[in-house]
Amino acid sequence: MSFRVLKTAMLCATAAQAIGSNSASAQALSPDMPATTAPTTAPTASGSAAQTSPAGTAGLTGAGGTSPASVEEGLGEIVVTANRRSENLQKVPVTVAAVTSEQLQSRGIVNAADLGGSMPNVRVNSPFASTQPNFTIRGIGVANEFNSNAQSPIGVYFDEVYQGFRPSHGAALFDLERIEVLKGPQGTLYGRNTTGGAINLISRRPELNGSNGFVTAGLGNYDSYLVQGAVETTLVEDKLGIRAAVTRSKRDGFIKNAGPENGYPGVVGNKDFQSEDSVAGRLTIRAKPTDTLDITVRGYFAYNDPIGSGGVPYLLGPGQTDPLGFSRANLGRREVIEPNQGKFITKARGVQAKIDWEVGDVTITSVSGYDTGDYDFSFDFDGTPNSIGEYRDSRSHFYGLNQDVHLTYDGDKLDIIAGLYAGKQQVRTFQDLLYFGFLNDSAGPNQFNPGGTFFSGPGAPPATGVSTTLGFKQRQTSLAAYLEAKLDVTDRFHVTLGGRVTRDKVSFFDSYSLLRDSSFNDVIYAYTTFQPTNGLPILTGAVLPELKQKATKPTGRLILAYDVSDTAMIYASASRGYRSGSFNGQSVVLAPNAVGPEYVNAFEAGFKSRFAGNRVQLNGAIFYNKYKGQQVQEVANGAAFIRSLDGRLYGAELELTAQLMDNLRITAAGGYLNTKYDGGQFLAPGDPRQMDPRGIEIGGNRFPFAPKWTASVAPEWTAIRFDDDKRVVLSGEYQFQSKQEYDFFNDRQAVGPLAQGQKAYSLVNGRISFRTERFDVSGYMKNIFNKYYNVFGINTESFFGNFFVPGPPRTFGLEATVRF
């Protein structure tokens, strides 16, 4: 598809009368939303939420929504802040998907993992279920990197505040105004490690006009329940308001704990794995003392305490056995015996503030945030009652401080945004690991020969398990300055040019690995970056220096946009993204290693259009990215290494929203993605199965979690309309993804089913709702045909298996919402 073809398609598409403005890029508005949801007054230059809902409505994940209205005027309007200013989404010359609160309800999106199937070339995969989602956009993501100090190349922002701790990304999504997903590197206005894209979660804030609120309650299978609510009141009309929101959800596990019935009750008794148990709250105060000064302050907390993380290993011995003869042959696909599997506790807390101050034609905006996070889990990943591979204890604490100040100027022909950013974050991690613990049982007490590799020959002590405690701290400071200008060369032709300079400093310190004997007595440090005070020796013979990296890197973008008509545009862009260097936080015996920064050079051309009397929206894009220095994690013989790889990707996306009739709307989206690593690159050096001493060549392999084809179709039909206030709505969604790989080796390393990747699969969801202005009652079903598929897989063949995390089975339930 060439740029000329795109322009020709646009000219044809807009030959019909086109009115109205825009709608979500990949999602449809509910057919029962007001025809126009944009505010009647002009938004501020950097207002966080330009879309509003009628008083007395609620917008939250899984409930709420707007009151019914006619749809005869066609599709409504969404205003986003993807470019750090309020803009009509259809006028933004980049690929942005904006999911409104109404769409969150109609799609049944209740956590971050639900976002993946509804957007082309967007995946959400994780070894820790919804607690820690790993986002992948257009083939770029964190892949199988599970270290606590690893930062995602997809920048996640809560109300424009960067979230550097990945376990906090799974914090409950509730009382949201919308979610914006920006595709491609964001190297100008955002810039914190956003080589793949950015996700901005925007919560509701007080409207400063009257009072409103809602309560939602739901029940479902697996003994699940959901309670959400919000209340808002105006203390001083147009001047001061407050909004409080809470959510509570709980659900039994999807993975049966077969341990108790087989004599292995474990640390969680008879509770099943991959459960859900979360509570979260948010308090927002908004003050507008003058027409030119707008201040919003938020405080939030989130607490998740599920049982286990939910994995189903595949054992590689004959008849799916481990080295001690245990067999999984009699267990079902969603059954495990993992006696050392425990809870996965995550906590997130923070305070954020945003100030918009209009000074003449300039708006000064300050965005501040202080966030902390914790996780604490025990993780048995071998899938057997025997001690083969487990995290006996793993704990991390994080804090982050972010400050952004920028100036926005909107002129007749020239718009400018210029700003400064400063950020600091630190993560502290402690882990207690035990590999091949079954060896300790036969070795006897106080023996030390980890894995039998330290001593050999006559008189050598027996082999013991690899038992170690390790820890580290990583601190990062980031400073940046950015400037972007949009020039209206003519009434129809626009040029945007922006740049950013980022200075990063990353330090990895207080790191160590302390090896223990079969009785868990401390014996020797494998390495350390500090002088031990306990008198134990160091295997390396000396204290290692701290690891540090510094980098000053420029990034930016150029966008050319042309308005074919009032409701159609074409655009082309070139951009560069950057992700700071990283260190290996998972080194048991060898000293941690490091990799430098990664870069993406991205090129995109696309179009956005409305036609057929504002009843049809068609958007599309083609893109090409060149990736250099992708940070990946390689696991070999129980040790983890961090590597860097080069590659390229290209693809296309097409998104359609059509109001076919007043009572029928269809949203459809499709994505194509072709990824490939450059030739001449090798990983796993010294792999005994390879003739080449450099290891396994991965040239030509596909990126992990990057299926070639993705698609979704979501109809919404108002089946019965009693009057303007009462109606019955049927909605559904079909999702498809083709085969995806689990790691960068593809089929060249694993000997188990991991090498086959996840085969193509489809999911079907459905919902029926009775809606009125003040209350809704809905019944839903997800994964109607109970399709079994895996959302994550990792090579654990050093521990005699492949580790998989299955997606949720069929779930169903009822929800009711009352608005006031």
FENFENUR-V292499 format. One record per helix or strand of 3 or more residues. SS is the DSSP state (A for helix, B for strand). FROM is the first residue (numbers start at 1). TO is the last residue. If there is no record, write none. Layout:
ss->{SS/SS}
from->{FROM/FROM}
to->{TO/TO}
//
This chain:
ss->{A/B/B/A/B/A/A/B/A/B/B/A/B/B/B/B/B/B/A/B/B/B/B/B/B/A/B/B/B/B/B/B/B/B/B/B/B/A/B/B/B/A/B/B}
from->{3/58/63/89/96/101/112/122/129/134/154/166/176/197/212/224/240/255/260/276/293/343/362/389/414/438/466/493/522/547/568/598/616/639/664/709/727/753/761/775/790/797/801/811}
to->{13/60/65/91/100/107/118/125/132/137/158/170/183/203/220/236/251/257/262/290/307/359/380/410/435/443/488/516/528/565/579/611/636/661/677/721/737/756/771/782/796/799/806/819}
//
